Amino acid sequence: RIKIMVSQIQPHFLYNSLTSIRACLDEPDKARELINHFSRFLRGSIDVLEETECIRAERELETVDHYLFMEKERFGDDLTVVKDIRDEGFMIPAFAIQTLAENAVNHGVRKNKNGIGTVTIRTYLRGSEHIIEVGDDGAGFTENTERREKDDRKHIGLSNLRERLELMCGGTLEIESGPGKGTLARIRIPVSTEKGDRSNENTDS
């Protein structure tokens, strides 16, 4: 669990977040807002270290919201975040969506020549599956590139995520990407009849 946390809370993110806070110390209200989001991101990330099973999707999505708020503050209008959350009534491994969101920002949008782009997060229920999609309009990559860079942190993170999804909730991870076409990561989690799965509350039209 500690390795999972460390792999997500990278020093550069902590440093950049603190730098953003310092930059607006002459605006107390703004600084307070950033500190609140930053501290809630840290609290959400640390709290799940006590969890040995999947966590509720809304907990994961809340932490991701705080992460993206800080990144949006850092990059300003260069980063656009679009969210379409229709389904939160399911369980998911901690840091699953966070891993994809971080990759979308750092290895997608920021790899564009101009460093400008959009990250989209969508969740919905389709048939017997909960679907989570995290997409970006960034640089993209080919299968050959993925194989050559298999030791890169991004690809190690995706490999570990696939294994955790399969072992913890019977889920799968699909990646669609191409040079200049961006990347779409899609998690599929089977609808569960266990207590806590509110699948009937949300449907995708």
TITI-203589 format. One record per atom (N, C-alpha, C): atom name; residue in one letter; residue number from 1; x, y, z. Coordinates in steps of 0.02 Angstrom, whole numbers, plus 32768, in hexadecimal, padded with zeros to 4 digits. Each point is the difference from the previous one (the first is absolute). Layout:
N
{CA,A,NUM,{X,Y,Z}}
...
//
This chain:
205
{N,R,1,{802A,7FC4,8000}}
{CA,R,1,{7FD6,803C,8000}}
{C,R,1,{802B,803F,8000}}
{N,I,2,{8037,7FFD,8025}}
{CA,I,2,{802D,803A,8002}}
{C,I,2,{801E,800C,7FBB}}
{N,K,3,{8013,7FCA,7FDD}}
{CA,K,3,{801C,8007,7FBD}}
{C,K,3,{7FCE,8020,7FD0}}
{N,I,4,{7FC0,7FEC,8007}}
{CA,I,4,{7FCD,801D,7FD5}}
{C,I,4,{7FFA,804A,800D}}
{N,M,5,{8000,8014,803F}}
{CA,M,5,{7FFA,8047,8010}}
{C,M,5,{803B,8028,7FE5}}
{N,V,6,{803C,7FE7,800D}}
{CA,V,6,{803C,8024,7FEA}}
{C,V,6,{8002,8006,7FB5}}
{N,S,7,{7FE7,7FCD,7FDD}}
{CA,S,7,{8000,8003,7FB7}}
{C,S,7,{7FD2,8035,7FE5}}
{N,Q,8,{7FCE,8015,8029}}
{CA,Q,8,{7FCF,8031,7FE9}}
{C,Q,8,{8012,8047,8018}}
{N,I,9,{8014,8006,8040}}
{CA,I,9,{800F,8042,801A}}
{C,I,9,{804A,800F,7FF2}}
{N,Q,10,{800D,8019,7FC6}}
{CA,Q,10,{8045,800C,7FEB}}
{C,Q,10,{801A,8042,801B}}
{N,P,11,{8042,8002,800F}}
{CA,P,11,{801D,803E,801B}}
{C,P,11,{7FF3,803D,7FD4}}
{N,H,12,{8002,7FF7,7FBE}}
{CA,H,12,{7FF5,803A,7FD5}}
{C,H,12,{7FBB,801D,8009}}
{N,F,13,{7FCD,7FD6,800D}}
{CA,F,13,{7FBC,8019,800A}}
{C,F,13,{7FFD,8026,8042}}
{N,L,14,{801F,7FE5,8035}}
{CA,L,14,{8000,8022,8040}}
{C,L,14,{8023,8044,7FFA}}
{N,Y,15,{8039,8000,7FDF}}
{CA,Y,15,{8027,803E,7FF8}}
{C,Y,15,{7FD8,8033,7FD8}}
{N,N,16,{7FE3,7FEB,7FC9}}
{CA,N,16,{7FDB,802E,7FD5}}
{C,N,16,{7FC3,801C,8024}}
{N,S,17,{7FDF,7FD5,8027}}
{CA,S,17,{7FC5,8017,8025}}
{C,S,17,{8013,8034,8034}}
{N,L,18,{8036,7FF4,8024}}
{CA,L,18,{8017,8030,8032}}
{C,L,18,{8016,8041,7FDF}}
{N,T,19,{801E,7FFA,7FC5}}
{CA,T,19,{8015,803C,7FDB}}
{C,T,19,{7FC4,802A,7FEC}}
{N,S,20,{7FCA,7FDE,7FEA}}
{CA,S,20,{7FC2,8023,7FED}}
{C,S,20,{7FE3,8024,803C}}
{N,I,21,{8001,7FE0,803A}}
{CA,I,21,{7FE6,801F,803D}}
{C,I,21,{802A,803D,8012}}
{N,R,22,{8042,7FF9,7FFE}}
{CA,R,22,{802C,8037,8012}}
{C,R,22,{7FF6,803C,7FD2}}
{N,A,23,{7FF1,7FF2,7FC0}}
{CA,A,23,{7FF9,8036,7FCF}}
{C,A,23,{7FC4,802D,800D}}
{N,C,24,{7FD1,7FE7,8028}}
{CA,C,24,{7FC4,802A,800B}}
{C,C,24,{7FF7,8010,804A}}
{N,L,25,{8037,8002,8025}}
{CA,L,25,{7FFB,8010,8047}}
{C,L,25,{7FE7,8047,800D}}
{N,D,26,{8007,802B,7FCC}}
{CA,D,26,{7FE6,8044,8008}}
{C,D,26,{7FB5,8003,7FF1}}
{N,E,27,{7FE2,7FC6,7FF1}}
{CA,E,27,{7FB8,7FFB,7FF7}}
{C,E,27,{7FE7,7FCB,8031}}
{N,P,28,{7FF3,8013,803D}}
{CA,P,28,{7FEF,7FD0,8035}}
{C,P,28,{7FC7,7FD0,7FEF}}
{N,D,29,{7FCC,801A,7FE1}}
{CA,D,29,{7FC7,7FD5,7FEF}}
{C,D,29,{8014,7FCA,7FCE}}
{N,K,30,{8027,8014,7FCE}}
{CA,K,30,{8017,7FD1,7FCD}}
{C,K,30,{8030,7FCD,801F}}
{N,A,31,{802E,8018,8029}}
{CA,A,31,{802F,7FD3,8021}}
{C,A,31,{7FDB,7FCE,802C}}
{N,R,32,{7FCE,8017,8024}}
{CA,R,32,{7FD9,7FD4,802B}}
{C,R,32,{7FDC,7FCA,7FD7}}
{N,E,33,{7FE5,8014,7FC6}}
{CA,E,33,{7FDF,7FD0,7FD5}}
{C,E,33,{8030,7FCA,7FE8}}
{N,L,34,{803C,8015,7FEB}}
{CA,L,34,{8031,7FD0,7FE8}}
{C,L,34,{8017,7FD1,8038}}
{N,I,35,{800B,801C,803B}}
{CA,I,35,{8015,7FD6,8038}}
{C,I,35,{7FCA,7FCD,8011}}
{N,N,36,{7FC1,8014,7FFD}}
{CA,N,36,{7FC9,7FD1,800E}}
{C,N,36,{8001,7FC6,7FCE}}
{N,H,37,{8007,800F,7FC0}}
{CA,H,37,{8001,7FCB,7FCD}}
{C,H,37,{803E,7FD3,8008}}
{N,F,38,{8038,801F,800C}}
{CA,F,38,{803E,7FDA,8007}}
{C,F,38,{7FFE,7FD2,803D}}
{N,S,39,{7FE8,801A,8038}}
{CA,S,39,{7FFC,7FD7,803D}}
{C,S,39,{7FCD,7FC8,7FF9}}
{N,R,40,{7FC9,800E,7FDD}}
{CA,R,40,{7FCE,7FCC,7FF6}}
{C,R,40,{8019,7FCA,7FD1}}
{N,F,41,{8028,8014,7FCE}}
{CA,F,41,{8020,7FCE,7FD5}}
{C,F,41,{802D,7FD2,8029}}
{N,L,42,{802A,801F,802B}}
{CA,L,42,{802E,7FD8,8029}}
{C,L,42,{7FD9,7FD3,8030}}
{N,R,43,{7FCD,801C,801F}}
{CA,R,43,{7FD9,7FD8,8030}}
{C,R,43,{7FDE,7FC5,7FDD}}
{N,G,44,{7FE3,800E,7FC6}}
{CA,G,44,{7FDF,7FCA,7FDB}}
{C,G,44,{8030,7FCA,7FEB}}
{N,S,45,{803D,8014,7FED}}
{CA,S,45,{8032,7FD0,7FEA}}
{C,S,45,{801B,7FD6,803B}}
{N,I,46,{800B,8022,8038}}
{CA,I,46,{801B,7FDD,803A}}
{C,I,46,{7FCC,7FD3,8021}}
{N,D,47,{7FC1,8018,8002}}
{CA,D,47,{7FCB,7FD9,8021}}
{C,D,47,{7FF8,7FBA,7FE2}}
{N,V,48,{8009,7FFB,7FBD}}
{CA,V,48,{7FF3,7FBF,7FE0}}
{C,V,48,{8037,7FCD,800F}}
{N,L,49,{8037,8016,801F}}
{CA,L,49,{8034,7FD1,8013}}
{C,L,49,{7FE6,7FCF,8035}}
{N,E,50,{7FCC,8013,8023}}
{CA,E,50,{7FE3,7FD4,8033}}
{C,E,50,{7FD1,7FCD,7FE1}}
{N,E,51,{7FF0,8009,7FC0}}
{CA,E,51,{7FD0,7FD4,7FDF}}
{C,E,51,{8024,7FC5,7FE1}}
{N,T,52,{7FE4,7FC4,800A}}
{CA,T,52,{801C,7FC4,7FE1}}
{C,T,52,{7FD6,7FE7,7FC6}}
{N,E,53,{7FC5,801F,7FF7}}
{CA,E,53,{7FD3,7FED,7FCA}}
{C,E,53,{7FF4,803D,7FD4}}
{N,C,54,{7FD4,7FF7,7FCF}}
{CA,C,54,{7FED,8039,7FD5}}
{C,C,54,{7FDE,8036,802A}}
{N,I,55,{7FFF,803C,7FE6}}
{CA,I,55,{7FDF,8038,8021}}
{C,I,55,{7FC6,8017,7FD5}}
{N,R,56,{7FD5,8028,801D}}
{CA,R,56,{7FC7,801A,7FDA}}
{C,R,56,{8019,8030,7FCA}}
{N,A,57,{7FDF,7FFE,7FC7}}
{CA,A,57,{8016,8029,7FC8}}
{C,A,57,{7FFE,804A,8010}}
{N,E,58,{7FCF,8016,8027}}
{CA,E,58,{7FFC,8048,800F}}
{C,E,58,{803C,8018,8028}}
{N,R,59,{801C,7FD5,802A}}
{CA,R,59,{803D,8012,8025}}
{C,R,59,{803A,800A,7FD0}}
{N,E,60,{8007,7FD2,7FD2}}
{CA,E,60,{8036,8006,7FCE}}
{C,E,60,{7FF7,803E,7FD5}}
{N,L,61,{7FC3,800C,7FEA}}
{CA,L,61,{7FF2,8039,7FD5}}
{C,L,61,{800B,8043,8024}}
{N,E,62,{7FF2,8001,8040}}
{CA,E,62,{800A,803D,8027}}
{C,E,62,{804B,8011,8004}}
{N,T,63,{8029,7FCD,800B}}
{CA,T,63,{8049,800C,8003}}
{C,T,63,{8019,8017,7FBC}}
{N,V,64,{7FE6,7FE2,7FCB}}
{CA,V,64,{8014,8014,7FBC}}
{C,V,64,{7FEC,8048,7FF3}}
{N,D,65,{7FC6,8014,8018}}
{CA,D,65,{7FEA,8046,7FF8}}
{C,D,65,{8032,8030,801F}}
{N,H,66,{8018,7FF0,803C}}
{CA,H,66,{8030,802C,8021}}
{C,H,66,{8042,8002,7FDA}}
{N,Y,67,{8015,7FC6,7FE6}}
{CA,Y,67,{803D,7FFD,7FD8}}
{C,Y,67,{7FFA,802C,7FC2}}
{N,L,68,{7FC9,7FF9,7FDC}}
{CA,L,68,{7FF7,8026,7FC2}}
{C,L,68,{7FF8,804B,800E}}
{N,F,69,{7FE2,8011,8039}}
{CA,F,69,{7FFB,8047,8012}}
{C,F,69,{8045,801F,8006}}
{N,M,70,{802E,7FDC,8022}}
{CA,M,70,{8043,801A,8009}}
{C,M,70,{8025,8004,7FBD}}
{N,E,71,{7FF7,7FCF,7FD5}}
{CA,E,71,{8020,8002,7FBF}}
{C,E,71,{7FE3,8038,7FD4}}
{N,K,72,{7FBF,800A,8006}}
{CA,K,72,{7FE0,8037,7FDB}}
{C,K,72,{801B,8043,8017}}
{N,E,73,{800C,8006,8041}}
{CA,E,73,{801C,803E,801B}}
{C,E,73,{8046,800B,7FE4}}
{N,R,74,{8025,7FCA,7FFA}}
{CA,R,74,{8045,8005,7FE8}}
{C,R,74,{8003,8013,7FB6}}
{N,F,75,{7FD7,7FE0,7FD6}}
{CA,F,75,{8004,800A,7FB8}}
{C,F,75,{7FCE,8033,7FE5}}
{N,G,76,{7FD1,8015,8029}}
{CA,G,76,{7FD0,8033,7FEA}}
{C,G,76,{7FD7,7FEA,7FC4}}
{N,D,77,{7FF8,802C,7FCF}}
{CA,D,77,{7FD7,7FF2,7FC6}}
{C,D,77,{801E,7FCC,7FD2}}
{N,D,78,{8040,7FEE,800B}}
{CA,D,78,{801E,7FCC,7FD6}}
{C,D,78,{7FE1,7FBB,800D}}
{N,L,79,{7FE3,7FF8,803B}}
{CA,L,79,{7FE1,7FC0,8012}}
{C,L,79,{7FB5,8009,800A}}
{N,T,80,{7FDA,7FDB,7FD9}}
{CA,T,80,{7FB7,7FFF,8008}}
{C,T,80,{7FEB,7FBD,801B}}
{N,V,81,{7FD4,8001,8032}}
{CA,V,81,{7FE7,7FC3,801E}}
{C,V,81,{7FB5,7FFA,7FF5}}
{N,V,82,{7FEB,7FC9,7FE3}}
{CA,V,82,{7FB9,7FF3,7FF3}}
{C,V,82,{7FEC,7FC2,8026}}
{N,K,83,{7FC9,8004,8026}}
{CA,K,83,{7FE8,7FC7,8027}}
{C,K,83,{7FB7,7FF1,7FEF}}
{N,D,84,{7FF2,7FC0,7FF7}}
{CA,D,84,{7FBB,7FE9,7FF3}}
{C,D,84,{7FF6,7FC2,802C}}
{N,I,85,{7FEE,800C,803F}}
{CA,I,85,{7FFA,7FCB,8031}}
{C,I,85,{7FB7,7FEB,8008}}
{N,R,86,{7FEF,7FC7,7FE4}}
{CA,R,86,{7FBC,7FE7,8003}}
{C,R,86,{7FF8,7FC3,802F}}
{N,D,87,{8038,7FE4,8014}}
{CA,D,87,{7FFE,7FC3,8027}}
{C,D,87,{8038,8002,8034}}
{N,E,88,{7FED,7FFB,8040}}
{CA,E,88,{8031,7FFD,8036}}
{C,E,88,{7FF3,7FC6,802F}}
{N,G,89,{7FCC,7FD8,7FF1}}
{CA,G,89,{7FEA,7FCC,802E}}
{C,G,89,{8024,7FBE,7FF7}}
{N,F,90,{8043,8001,8004}}
{CA,F,90,{8026,7FC3,7FF9}}
{C,F,90,{8042,8006,8026}}
{N,M,91,{8022,7FC8,8005}}
{CA,M,91,{8040,7FFD,8023}}
{C,M,91,{8039,7FFC,7FCE}}
{N,I,92,{8039,801D,8013}}
{CA,I,92,{8039,8002,7FD2}}
{C,I,92,{8041,8000,8028}}
{N,P,93,{8036,7FE3,7FE6}}
{CA,P,93,{8040,8003,8024}}
{C,P,93,{8016,8049,8009}}
{N,A,94,{801C,800E,803A}}
{CA,A,94,{8019,8044,800D}}
{C,A,94,{8035,8013,7FCD}}
{N,F,95,{7FFF,803F,7FEC}}
{CA,F,95,{802F,801E,7FD1}}
{C,F,95,{7FF4,7FEA,7FB7}}
{N,A,96,{7FCB,7FDB,7FF3}}
{CA,A,96,{7FF5,7FE8,7FBB}}
{C,A,96,{7FF4,803B,7FD1}}
{N,I,97,{7FCF,802A,8010}}
{CA,I,97,{7FF1,8039,7FD5}}
{C,I,97,{8036,8034,8005}}
{N,Q,98,{801E,8006,803B}}
{CA,Q,98,{8036,8030,800B}}
{C,Q,98,{803B,7FF1,7FD1}}
{N,T,99,{8011,7FC0,7FF9}}
{CA,T,99,{8037,7FEC,7FD4}}
{C,T,99,{7FF2,8018,7FB9}}
{N,L,100,{7FC3,7FF6,7FE8}}
{CA,L,100,{7FEF,8012,7FBC}}
{C,L,100,{7FFD,804C,7FF7}}
{N,A,101,{7FE7,8023,8033}}
{CA,A,101,{7FFD,8049,7FFC}}
{C,A,101,{8046,801E,7FFD}}
{N,E,102,{802C,7FE5,8029}}
{CA,E,102,{8045,8019,8001}}
{C,E,102,{8023,7FF4,7FBD}}
{N,N,103,{7FF6,7FC5,7FE4}}
{CA,N,103,{801D,7FF0,7FBE}}
{C,N,103,{7FE4,802F,7FCB}}
{N,A,104,{7FBE,800E,8004}}
{CA,A,104,{7FE1,802B,7FCE}}
{C,A,104,{801E,8046,8000}}
{N,V,105,{800E,8019,803D}}
{CA,V,105,{801E,8043,8005}}
{C,V,105,{8049,7FFF,7FEB}}
{N,N,106,{8027,7FD5,801F}}
{CA,N,106,{8049,8003,7FF9}}
{C,N,106,{801A,7FDF,7FC0}}
{N,H,107,{7FE1,7FCB,7FEA}}
{CA,H,107,{8018,7FDB,7FC6}}
{C,H,107,{7FD4,800B,7FC2}}
{N,G,108,{7FC9,8024,800B}}
{CA,G,108,{7FD3,800F,7FC9}}
{C,G,108,{8003,8049,7FEE}}
{N,V,109,{7FDA,8029,8025}}
{CA,V,109,{7FFB,8048,7FF1}}
{C,V,109,{8044,8022,8001}}
{N,R,110,{8029,7FF4,8033}}
{CA,R,110,{8040,8024,8006}}
{C,R,110,{8033,7FEA,7FCC}}
{N,K,111,{7FF2,7FC9,7FDD}}
{CA,K,111,{802D,7FE9,7FCB}}
{C,K,111,{7FEE,8020,7FBD}}
{N,N,112,{7FC8,8024,7FFD}}
{CA,N,112,{7FF0,8026,7FC3}}
{C,N,112,{8036,8035,7FF6}}
{N,K,113,{800C,8012,7FC2}}
{CA,K,113,{8034,8031,7FF1}}
{C,K,113,{7FF3,8042,8023}}
{N,N,114,{7FC0,8013,8005}}
{CA,N,114,{7FEF,803F,8021}}
{C,N,114,{7FED,7FF7,8049}}
{N,G,115,{7FFE,7FC1,8017}}
{CA,G,115,{7FF0,7FF3,8046}}
{C,G,115,{7FB8,800F,8012}}
{N,I,116,{7FD5,8005,7FCE}}
{CA,I,116,{7FBA,8012,800B}}
{C,I,116,{7FD4,7FC4,7FEF}}
{N,G,117,{7FCC,7FF4,8028}}
{CA,G,117,{7FD3,7FCA,7FF0}}
{C,G,117,{7FC9,7FF6,8035}}
{N,T,118,{7FD9,7FCC,7FF5}}
{CA,T,118,{7FC6,7FF2,802A}}
{C,T,118,{8003,7FB9,801C}}
{N,V,119,{7FEF,7FFA,803F}}
{CA,V,119,{7FF8,7FBF,8021}}
{C,V,119,{7FB6,7FF7,800F}}
{N,T,120,{7FE6,7FC7,7FEB}}
{CA,T,120,{7FB9,7FF1,800A}}
{C,T,120,{7FF8,7FC1,802B}}
{N,I,121,{7FD5,8006,8033}}
{CA,I,121,{7FF1,7FC6,802A}}
{C,I,121,{7FB5,7FF3,7FFC}}
{N,R,122,{7FEF,7FC3,7FF0}}
{CA,R,122,{7FB9,7FED,7FF8}}
{C,R,122,{7FF3,7FBE,8022}}
{N,T,123,{7FC9,7FFB,8024}}
{CA,T,123,{7FEB,7FC1,801D}}
{C,T,123,{7FB7,7FF4,7FF0}}
{N,Y,124,{7FEF,7FC2,7FF1}}
{CA,Y,124,{7FBB,7FEF,7FF2}}
{C,Y,124,{7FF5,7FB5,8007}}
{N,L,125,{7FC2,7FED,8004}}
{CA,L,125,{7FED,7FBA,8005}}
{C,L,125,{7FE6,7FE9,7FBD}}
{N,R,126,{801C,7FCA,7FE6}}
{CA,R,126,{7FE9,7FE5,7FC0}}
{C,R,126,{7FF6,7FB5,8008}}
{N,G,127,{7FC2,7FEA,7FFC}}
{CA,G,127,{7FF2,7FB9,8007}}
{C,G,127,{8016,7FE7,8044}}
{N,S,128,{802C,7FCF,8000}}
{CA,S,128,{8018,7FE1,803D}}
{C,S,128,{8045,8019,8014}}
{N,E,129,{8013,803C,7FE8}}
{CA,E,129,{8042,801A,800F}}
{C,E,129,{7FFE,8049,8014}}
{N,H,130,{802A,8010,8030}}
{CA,H,130,{800F,8046,8010}}
{C,H,130,{803A,8014,7FD3}}
{N,I,131,{7FF9,8038,7FDD}}
{CA,I,131,{8034,8017,7FD2}}
{C,I,131,{801E,8041,801A}}
{N,I,132,{8042,8002,8002}}
{CA,I,132,{8024,803D,8012}}
{C,I,132,{802F,8010,7FC7}}
{N,E,133,{7FFA,803B,7FE3}}
{CA,E,133,{802B,8015,7FC9}}
{C,E,133,{8027,803E,8012}}
{N,V,134,{8041,7FFE,7FF5}}
{CA,V,134,{802A,803B,8009}}
{C,V,134,{8025,800B,7FBE}}
{N,G,135,{7FF1,8039,7FE0}}
{CA,G,135,{801D,800D,7FBF}}
{C,G,135,{8025,8042,7FFE}}
{N,D,136,{802B,8006,7FCE}}
{CA,D,136,{8023,8040,7FF5}}
{C,D,136,{800B,8008,7FB5}}
{N,D,137,{800B,803E,7FEC}}
{CA,D,137,{800E,800F,7FB9}}
{C,D,137,{804A,800F,7FF8}}
{N,G,138,{8029,7FDB,8025}}
{CA,G,138,{8048,800C,8000}}
{C,G,138,{8025,7FDD,7FC8}}
{N,A,139,{8040,7FF3,800C}}
{CA,A,139,{802D,7FE7,7FCC}}
{C,A,139,{7FF0,7FBA,7FE9}}
{N,G,140,{7FE6,7FD6,802D}}
{CA,G,140,{7FF2,7FBB,7FEF}}
{C,G,140,{8040,7FD7,7FF7}}
{N,F,141,{7FF8,7FC0,7FF1}}
{CA,F,141,{803A,7FD5,7FF6}}
{C,F,141,{7FEA,7FC2,7FD9}}
{N,T,142,{8030,7FDC,7FE4}}
{CA,T,142,{7FF2,7FC2,7FDB}}
{C,T,142,{8010,7FC5,802D}}
{N,E,143,{7FEA,7FC5,7FEB}}
{CA,E,143,{8010,7FC3,8025}}
{C,E,143,{804B,7FF5,8003}}
{N,N,144,{8023,800E,7FC9}}
{CA,N,144,{8049,7FF8,7FFF}}
{C,N,144,{8021,802F,8033}}
{N,T,145,{7FE5,803D,8004}}
{CA,T,145,{801B,8030,8030}}
{C,T,145,{7FF4,7FE6,8047}}
{N,E,146,{7FC5,7FE4,800B}}
{CA,E,146,{7FF0,7FE6,8043}}
{C,E,146,{8030,7FC8,8012}}
{N,R,147,{800F,7FD4,7FD1}}
{CA,R,147,{802E,7FC9,800F}}
{C,R,147,{8046,8019,800D}}
{N,R,148,{8017,8032,7FD8}}
{CA,R,148,{8043,801A,800A}}
{C,R,148,{8007,8022,8044}}
{N,E,149,{7FC9,801E,8016}}
{CA,E,149,{8002,8025,803E}}
{C,E,149,{7FE1,7FDA,803A}}
{N,K,150,{8003,7FBE,7FFB}}
{CA,K,150,{7FDD,7FD7,8032}}
{C,K,150,{801B,800B,8047}}
{N,D,151,{803D,8018,8005}}
{CA,D,151,{801C,800D,8042}}
{C,D,151,{7FEF,8046,8019}}
{N,D,152,{7FE1,8029,7FD7}}
{CA,D,152,{7FEC,8042,8014}}
{C,D,152,{7FCA,7FFC,8035}}
{N,R,153,{8000,8031,802E}}
{CA,R,153,{7FD1,7FFE,8038}}
{C,R,153,{7FB8,7FFD,7FE8}}
{N,K,154,{7FF1,8023,7FC9}}
{CA,K,154,{7FBB,8000,7FE7}}
{C,K,154,{7FE9,7FB9,7FF1}}
{N,H,155,{8029,7FDA,7FDD}}
{CA,H,155,{7FEB,7FBE,7FEA}}
{C,H,155,{8002,7FCE,8039}}
{N,I,156,{8030,8009,802F}}
{CA,I,156,{8000,7FD6,803B}}
{C,I,156,{7FC0,800C,8028}}
{N,G,157,{7FEC,803F,8005}}
{CA,G,157,{7FC3,8010,8024}}
{C,G,157,{7FC3,7FE1,7FE0}}
{N,L,158,{7FFB,8000,7FBE}}
{CA,L,158,{7FC8,7FE1,7FDE}}
{C,L,158,{8000,7FB5,8008}}
{N,S,159,{803A,7FE1,7FFE}}
{CA,S,159,{8005,7FB8,8009}}
{C,S,159,{7FE9,7FEC,8046}}
{N,N,160,{8017,8025,8031}}
{CA,N,160,{7FEC,7FF2,8045}}
{C,N,160,{7FB5,800B,8009}}
{N,L,161,{7FE6,8033,7FE0}}
{CA,L,161,{7FB8,800F,8006}}
{C,L,161,{7FD7,7FC7,7FE2}}
{N,R,162,{8015,7FE6,7FC6}}
{CA,R,162,{7FDC,7FC7,7FE2}}
{C,R,162,{7FFD,7FC5,8030}}
{N,E,163,{8039,7FF2,8020}}
{CA,E,163,{8003,7FC7,802E}}
{C,E,163,{7FD2,800B,803C}}
{N,R,164,{8001,803D,801B}}
{CA,R,164,{7FD8,800F,803B}}
{C,R,164,{7FB6,7FFD,7FF0}}
{N,L,165,{7FED,801A,7FC5}}
{CA,L,165,{7FB9,7FFD,7FEC}}
{C,L,165,{7FE8,7FB8,7FFB}}
{N,E,166,{8028,7FD7,7FE0}}
{CA,E,166,{7FEC,7FBA,7FF6}}
{C,E,166,{7FFB,7FDB,8042}}
{N,L,167,{8031,8009,802C}}
{CA,L,167,{8002,7FDB,803E}}
{C,L,167,{7FCD,8019,8033}}
{N,M,168,{7FF4,8041,8002}}
{CA,M,168,{7FD7,801D,8035}}
{C,M,168,{7FB6,8005,7FF0}}
{N,C,169,{7FF0,8008,7FBF}}
{CA,C,169,{7FB8,8009,7FF0}}
{C,C,169,{7FED,7FE1,7FBE}}
{N,G,170,{802B,7FD7,7FE3}}
{CA,G,170,{7FEF,7FE0,7FC0}}
{C,G,170,{7FFC,8031,7FC7}}
{N,G,171,{8021,803A,8007}}
{CA,G,171,{7FFC,8033,7FCD}}
{C,G,171,{8035,7FFA,7FCB}}
{N,T,172,{7FF9,8028,7FCC}}
{CA,T,172,{8030,8000,7FC9}}
{C,T,172,{8012,8048,7FEF}}
{N,L,173,{8039,8009,7FDF}}
{CA,L,173,{8017,8041,7FE9}}
{C,L,173,{8011,7FFC,7FB6}}
{N,E,174,{7FE2,802C,7FD8}}
{CA,E,174,{800D,8004,7FB8}}
{C,E,174,{8020,8044,7FF2}}
{N,I,175,{8030,8000,7FD3}}
{CA,I,175,{8021,803F,7FEC}}
{C,I,175,{7FFB,8008,7FB5}}
{N,E,176,{7FE4,8039,7FEA}}
{CA,E,176,{7FFD,8010,7FB9}}
{C,E,176,{802A,8040,7FF5}}
{N,S,177,{8031,7FFC,7FD3}}
{CA,S,177,{802B,803A,7FF7}}
{C,S,177,{801F,7FFF,7FBB}}
{N,G,178,{8016,8039,7FEA}}
{CA,G,178,{8023,8006,7FC1}}
{C,G,178,{8024,8043,7FFE}}
{N,P,179,{8039,8004,7FDD}}
{CA,P,179,{8026,803F,7FFC}}
{C,P,179,{7FD4,8039,7FE8}}
{N,G,180,{7FFE,8035,8027}}
{CA,G,180,{7FD8,803A,7FEE}}
{C,G,180,{7FB6,7FF8,8009}}
{N,K,181,{7FEA,7FC7,801A}}
{CA,K,181,{7FB9,7FF3,8008}}
{C,K,181,{7FEA,7FFD,8048}}
{N,G,182,{802F,8009,802E}}
{CA,G,182,{7FEF,7FFC,8046}}
{C,G,182,{7FF9,7FB8,8018}}
{N,T,183,{7FE9,7FF9,803D}}
{CA,T,183,{7FFB,7FBF,8020}}
{C,T,183,{7FBE,7FFB,8025}}
{N,L,184,{7FE0,7FC5,7FFB}}
{CA,L,184,{7FC4,7FF2,8026}}
{C,L,184,{800B,7FC0,8028}}
{N,A,185,{7FFC,8006,8042}}
{CA,A,185,{8005,7FC6,802C}}
{C,A,185,{7FBA,7FEF,8019}}
{N,R,186,{7FEE,7FC0,7FFC}}
{CA,R,186,{7FBD,7FEC,8014}}
{C,R,186,{8003,7FC6,8031}}
{N,I,187,{7FE4,800A,803B}}
{CA,I,187,{7FFA,7FCC,8032}}
{C,I,187,{7FBA,7FE3,7FFC}}
{N,R,188,{7FFC,7FBD,8002}}
{CA,R,188,{7FC0,7FDE,8002}}
{C,R,188,{7FFE,7FD7,8041}}
{N,I,189,{7FCD,800B,8028}}
{CA,I,189,{7FF7,7FDB,803E}}
{C,I,189,{7FBC,7FDF,8000}}
{N,P,190,{7FFD,7FBE,8008}}
{CA,P,190,{7FC0,7FDE,8000}}
{C,P,190,{7FD3,8019,8038}}
{N,V,191,{7FBF,8006,7FF1}}
{CA,V,191,{7FD0,8013,8033}}
{C,V,191,{7FFF,7FCA,8036}}
{N,S,192,{8004,8015,803E}}
{CA,S,192,{8001,7FD2,8038}}
{C,S,192,{7FBE,8001,8025}}
{N,T,193,{7FEF,7FC7,801D}}
{CA,T,193,{7FC3,7FFD,8029}}
{C,T,193,{8011,8009,8049}}
{N,E,194,{8041,800F,800E}}
{CA,E,194,{8013,800A,8045}}
{C,E,194,{7FE3,8040,801C}}
{N,K,195,{7FFB,8003,8042}}
{CA,K,195,{7FE8,803C,8021}}
{C,K,195,{802D,803B,7FEE}}
{N,G,196,{7FE1,8038,7FEF}}
{CA,G,196,{8028,803B,7FF1}}
{C,G,196,{8002,8010,7FB6}}
{N,D,197,{7FEC,7FD1,7FD6}}
{CA,D,197,{7FFD,800D,7FB8}}
{C,D,197,{7FBB,801B,7FF0}}
{N,R,198,{7FFC,8040,7FF0}}
{CA,R,198,{7FC0,8020,7FF3}}
{C,R,198,{7FF3,8005,7FB5}}
{N,S,199,{800B,7FCA,7FDD}}
{CA,S,199,{7FFD,8001,7FB7}}
{C,S,199,{7FBC,8016,7FE6}}
{N,N,200,{7FCB,7FEE,8022}}
{CA,N,200,{7FBE,8010,7FE7}}
{C,N,200,{7FEF,804A,8007}}
{N,E,201,{802B,8026,8024}}
{CA,E,201,{7FF2,8047,8009}}
{C,E,201,{8015,8029,7FC5}}
{N,N,202,{8030,7FE7,7FD7}}
{CA,N,202,{801A,8027,7FC9}}
{C,N,202,{8002,7FD5,7FC1}}
{N,T,203,{7FE9,801C,7FCA}}
{CA,T,203,{8003,7FDD,7FC0}}
{C,T,203,{8018,802F,7FCB}}
{N,D,204,{801E,7FE5,7FCC}}
{CA,D,204,{8018,8028,7FC9}}
{C,D,204,{7FCB,7FFF,7FCA}}
{N,S,205,{7FE9,803A,7FEC}}
{CA,S,205,{7FCC,8004,7FCE}}
{C,S,205,{801D,7FF9,7FBA}}
//
